[in-house]
């Protein structure tokens, strides 16, 4: 029997955490075991069909909040419910975890900071079980002596990635896509440096990005880049992506940032792209944007480090599914918080882009395998089934 579950994070289709919650909630609701929400869902962000299916979760949420208000300042024990606690780097929990505890308390985390000092370990050990979203995260916890671990790889929703015909909005240009919020960890500086070298050889190349970051402070970590001498700036409470790219060598004729992409826009943008590149320095999970590109049949280049390693191969499709960046140098690490991070080679990324540019047939065959792999093995439904199973 499925356990009764409560979520301490917000359901939304804007970011990865929200998608984990949405698709797990959809699965549990289908099983007639709807979860209890302990943070108000952002219903306006959900696609109409998902909003309709999850509308019934609002009244129990309202009742839980009313009960909490009656006992302000106290931690409430939900005796018959297992509470899933969303954890950030350092195993820090959110406000809902201070207000509610459960029959069992299960930590859910995709972390990039690998500093396991005494305080971090003490926070991690308070959970009956910890669920992670990559073999990278699982291995590091095993090395710290944890045995109460579960593991579920995130996915995509094929129903929202229906590929339209290419719009040819970019004419005959060779379009390279890069997505993910601008920050040092995501490696957009590596993308830009490699693209500029590639563009010098191939003036028909165009870099199309979705790099906006709602957390401007996180975006400012790009100031650490060894490749982009000009750090980003915030203007009108948003990172000025265009100015950052232009100050570091891009131009109006070869760079286009699309800002925030809605879920309904992703497939249409990717339909016009010939490559997608992700030289990320670290991924605690498996990189949702990269999986969406693969699911849409775009040839993908991935850094061979951390959570990306769970996307590198699939025995079921009979061949490689991406081009790898295997030249991984250590990233400067002052306090042990970047174990396993990798600095991808700009030269190797340029070489891999050259392979995609010159051999379109091989690129297409590899992308077709990747599409079968992601759509066949890495769906959100499969994730939810595995996730709930690991909670037993």
N, C-alpha and C positions, 0 to 999 in steps of 0.2 A: 504493500500500500504506500502511496506517495505521502510524504510528511506534510503537515500543515506548515506553511512557510510565510515569513514576513520579510519585506525588503526595506532596507534603511536608506535607499537612494531613489532619486527621482526618475520616473519613466519619461523618456523623451526620445525622439528620433533625430536629435541634433548631434549627439556625440556617442562614443562607444559604450560608456557606462549605461546611458539611457537605452541603447539598443539591446544590451544584455538583459536589462529589466523587461523591456517591451516583449521581446521574443520568448523569454522564459514565462512571463505572465500569460501570453497568448497560449502557450503550450499547456500550462497548468489549468487555465480556464477551460480549454478543450477537454481536459481530463476530469472536469467537475471538481477541481481542487484549487479554486482561485486563491492567489496569495493575498495577504494583508499588506497594504501599502502604509509605510510610516513616514513617507514624504509625499507631498502633493504632486501628482503627475502633471506634466506640462501637456495637457490634452490638445492644445492648439497646434503642437508640433507633430502630432500623429497623423498619418494618412487616414482619410475618413473611414475606411474599412476597419482599420485597427482601433480607431477611436470608438467605433460602435461596439466592437467586441469587448473593450475594456471599460466601457462606461459603468458597468455594474460594480467596479472596484471602488467607486467614489463614496457611496454611502458607508461601507465599513471603514474607510479611511476617516470620514468625518466623525464617526462614533469613537474611533481610537483617539483622535485629536481632542474630542470633547472630554474623554476620560483623562487624558494627560493634563488638560487644563484644570481639571478638578483636583489634581494632585501635583500642582506646579512645584518644581524643585526636587521631586522625588523620581527615582528610577522605578519604572513599572515592570513587573515580571509577568510575561505572557506564558502561562504555565503549560499550555498545550500546543505551543507554536515554536518551531525552530526559527530563530531570527538570523537572517543573512546580513552581515555587516560589511558595507563597502569600505575598503581600506585604501589609503594612498601610500605614497612613499614613506618609509619609516613605520609602516603599519599604524598610521594615524587614522582614527575613525572620525566620522562626522557627528553632528549634534544629535541625530536620531539615535545613535548608539549609546549616548549618555542617558537618554530618556527611557529606552526600552531594552530589556534583556529577555531571553527566551528559555524554553526547556533545554535546548542546546543553542550555543552561539557559534556561528560559522563565519569565519573571515573569508571574504572574496577579494582578490587582489591581482593586479598586473603592475608590477613595480619595476622601476628603472634604477633607483638608488639601491646599491648593494652594500651599504654600510650597516653591518649588524653589530652595533655596540650593545652594551648591557640594557639600555633603556628600550631599544628596538626589540631585542629578544624578549624582554619582559612583556611588552605589549603583544607580541606575536603569540606567546605561550598562553595567553588568557583564553584562546579560542579552542573549542572542542575539535574543530577541523578547519583546515585552510584549503580553499580552492584557488588554483592558479590557472592561467590561460596560455602557458607555453612550457615546453620542456626546459628551457633556460631558467625560468623562475623556479620550476620544480627541483631542478638539480641543485641550485644554490641553497634552497631550504633543506634539502637532504644533506648537503654538506655541513649544515648547521645542526644536524641531528634530529630534524623534524621527521616524524613518521605519520602523523595524522593529516596526510595530504590527499587532495583530490585534484583532478586535472580535466579540463574541457576546453577545446579549441574553438574560438569564435568563428562566425560564418557570414554568409551573405543571404539576402532574400532575392531569389531569382525573379519573383513576381514584380519587383520594382526595378529590375535591371533588364527590361525589355529593350532590345537594341533596335533603334530606328535605322533606316538607311543613312549613310553619311550625308551631311548637309552640304559638304564642299564649301562651307563658309570661309575656309582658309585657302581655297583654290588648290593649286598643285604643290603646296608647301609640305615639307616633311615635319609633322607636328609631334613634338615631344611634350608629354604631360608630366607634371609633378604636383602631387597633392599632399596635404598634411599641414597642420598649423606651424607657422614659422617659429623655429626654436633651434638652438644649437644641436640638441639631441637628434632632430629630424634630418639634419644635414643638407638643408637647402643651399648653403654656401658651396657645398661640393657639387651640387647640381648646376649651379650658376657658373662656377669655374669651368666645369667640363663642357657645358653648353657653349660657352664663349669660344673655347678652342675648337669645338666641333663646327660651330657656325662660321669660323674663319675659313674652314675647308669647304663648307656647304652653305652658301648664303641663302639657300631656299629653306633652311631650318627655322622653325619657330618654336619658342618655349611658351607653353600655355600652363598656367599654374592656378592652384586654389590654395593659397598660403595664408589667408587671413587667420588671425588668432584672437579669440575673444578674451584670452588671458594675456593682457599686454605685458605684464611682468615676466611671464614665461618667454614671450617673444624676445625680450631684451637680453636673454641668455646668448643670443646670436652675437653679441659683442665679443664673445670669447673666440670667435672664428679666426683660424689662422689664414683663411683664404679671402675673406671679405674685409678689407681694412676699414670700411665705413659701417658703423653699427646702425641698426634700424632706429627710427624715431616714431614717437606716438603723436598723432595729429587728430584732434576731435575724438579722443578716446579710442582710436583705432591705430594699428600699426600701419605706417605709410609704406606698403609693400612696393609700390612702383618706384618711389624715390630711393628705397634701399637697393633695389635691383639696378636702377639707372646709375646711382652713385658708384656701384661696383661693376660697371661695365656693360650692362644691357642697354638696349636702345628701343625707341618707339617702333622700329621696323622688325624687331625680332623677339619681343617680349610682350605677353599679355597675361595679366592676373585677373581672374574672374571673381575674386572675393569669396564670400561664403556661397557654397553651392547647396541648394535644396536637394532633398532625396530624389525628387522628380527630374532634376536636371542632370544627374550624374551620367546616365547611359547616353544621353544625347551628346554630351561633351566628349565622352570617350569614343563614340562612334567616329569622330573626326580625327582621332589620334593614331599615330604610327608606332609610338613607343611610350612607355611610362617608366620613370626611373625613381628608385628609392634607395639612395646610398646612406640610409639612416645609421647613425652611430649606435643606437640602441632601441629596441622595442621590447617592452615587457610582455605584450601579447603578440599577435601575429600580423598586425598592421591592416586595419580594415580597408583603407584606401587602396593598398596594393591588391588585396583580395578582390575588391570591386573591379579594378582594372583587369585582373586576370579573368574574372567571370564574364567580362565584356569582350574578351578575345583580343585584348591589346597586348603586344609583346612587352614583357616586363623585365627590367634589370633590378636585381636585389643585392644589397650588401649581405655577405655570408657571415652574419653574426646574430647573436641573441635570438629574439623571437622569430626573426626571418627564417631561421633554420627549419621551422615547422612548415614552411611553404616551398622548400627547395625541390622536393621530389614526391612522386606518387607512383607506386608500383603498378597501380591499376590502369594507367593510361599509356604505358609502354614507351617511356622516353622522358627527357628533361622537360621541365615546364617553365623555366626562366633562364636568363643569363645571370651568372653569378659574378659578384665582385669578391674574389678570393684573397686579394692582397689587403689584409686587414692589419693595420698597425695599432699599437696601444694608444688610447686616448689619454692625455694628461689626467692624472688621478692623484689628488693630494691626500685624500682621507679614506681610500678604499671604497668609495661610493660608485665606482665605474668598472667593477670587475666584469670582464667579458665584452665591454664596449669596443667598437672597432672603428678606426679611421680609414675609410675607403680611399683608394688611389684615384686621383683625378685622371691620370693617364689611362688606367684600366677602364674607367667609365667611358672615356672618349673612344677607346678601342671597341668596347661593346656596342656603343652607339653606331660606330662604323660598320660593325657586323650586321646590325639591323638595317642600316641604310643600304648596304650593298647586296645583301642576300634576302630579299623580301620573301622569297618562297620558304626558306628555312625559318624565317621569323614567323610566318603565318602558320606553319606546321606546329611550331613550338607553342604558339599562342592558342591554337586549337586544342592542344593537349592540356594546357593550363585551364582553359575554359571548362573542359570536361571534368578535370580534377576538382576545381572549386565548386562548380554547380552540382557535381555528383557526390562529393565527400564533405564539403564544408558549408553546408546550409545552416541557417539559424535554427531550423527545426532539429537537425542532427545535434547541434550544440545544446539546445534546450534539453533534449532527451538525455544526452550524456551528463550534462550539468546536474539535472535533477537526480539521475542515477548515482552520481558521485556524492550526493548529499546524504545517502542512506547511512 
